C-alpha cells in the first residue's frame, strides 16, 4: 500500500505563488508516473502535470509556463511550484501515483485546497 499526503495549499491573491508537496510512503517500486490533478467545483478532475517513468513531463496547456513539477531523487515526493496564479486555478489539488502491476496500482492523496482570490 502507498499513502500520499499533500501539503502547501491555501489562499493566494491573483498573480501570487504557492508550492505544493506530496510525500509518499509505502512500497514505491515500479513507478509509472507521479503527478498532480485538480478538480474545481462542478468540473471533472483534470491533469495538471505529471512526471512519467524515464523522466518525461506532461503539463496541461492551461498551466504551461506557470507551473513546474519536480520530484526528489528517491522518488518519494513530488512537488508543484505554481506561479502567476489565476482565479481559474482555484481547485482541490490531488497527488496521484501509478505503479506497475496487473492491474495497474493507482493511489490518490486526500487533496489540498488552492484558492486564488483577491
Residue pairs with C-beta under 8 A, 6 or more apart in sequence:
1 26
1 27
2 24
2 25
2 26
2 27
2 28
2 97
2 99
2 105
2 107
3 24
3 25
3 26
3 107
4 22
4 23
4 24
4 95
4 96
4 97
4 107
4 108
4 109
4 110
5 22
5 23
5 25
5 109
5 110
6 20
6 21
6 22
6 93
6 94
6 95
6 109
6 110
6 111
6 112
7 20
7 21
7 22
7 23
7 112
8 18
8 19
8 20
8 21
8 112
9 18
9 20
9 93
9 112
9 113
9 114
10 18
10 113
10 114
10 115
11 115
11 117
12 18
12 85
12 114
12 115
12 116
13 116
13 117
13 118
14 85
14 86
14 87
14 116
14 117
14 118
15 84
15 85
16 85
16 116
17 81
17 82
17 83
17 84
17 85
18 82
18 85
18 114
19 79
19 80
19 81
19 82
20 36
20 79
20 80
20 82
20 93
20 95
20 112
20 114
21 77
21 78
21 79
22 34
22 36
22 77
22 78
22 79
22 80
22 95
22 109
23 76
23 77
24 34
24 76
24 77
24 78
24 95
24 97
24 107
25 76
28 75
28 76
28 97
28 99
29 99
29 100
30 99
30 100
30 101
31 53
31 75
31 97
31 98
31 99
31 100
32 52
32 53
32 98
32 99
32 100
32 104
33 50
33 51
33 52
33 53
33 96
33 97
33 98
34 50
34 51
34 71
34 75
34 78
34 95
34 96
34 97
34 98
35 47
35 48
35 49
35 50
35 51
35 58
35 69
35 78
35 95
35 96
36 47
36 48
36 49
36 50
36 69
36 78
36 80
36 93
36 94
36 95
36 96
37 45
37 46
37 47
37 48
37 93
37 94
37 96
38 45
38 46
38 48
38 89
38 91
38 92
38 93
38 94
38 114
39 45
39 46
39 91
39 92
39 94
39 111
40 88
40 90
40 91
40 92
43 91
45 94
46 60
47 58
47 60
48 59
48 60
48 63
48 67
48 69
48 80
48 93
49 57
49 58
49 59
49 60
49 63
49 67
49 68
49 69
49 80
50 57
50 58
50 69
50 96
51 57
51 69
51 70
51 71
51 78
52 58
57 69
59 67
59 69
62 88
63 82
63 89
66 82
66 83
66 84
66 85
67 80
67 81
67 82
67 83
68 80
68 81
68 83
69 78
69 79
69 80
69 81
70 78
70 79
70 81
71 77
71 78
71 79
78 95
78 97
80 93
82 89
82 114
85 114
85 116
86 116
87 116
87 117
88 116
89 114
89 116
90 114
90 115
90 116
90 117
91 113
91 114
92 111
92 112
92 113
92 114
93 111
93 112
93 113
93 114
94 108
94 109
94 110
94 111
95 108
95 109
96 106
96 107
96 108
96 109
97 106
97 107
98 104
98 105
98 106
98 107
99 105
99 106
99 107
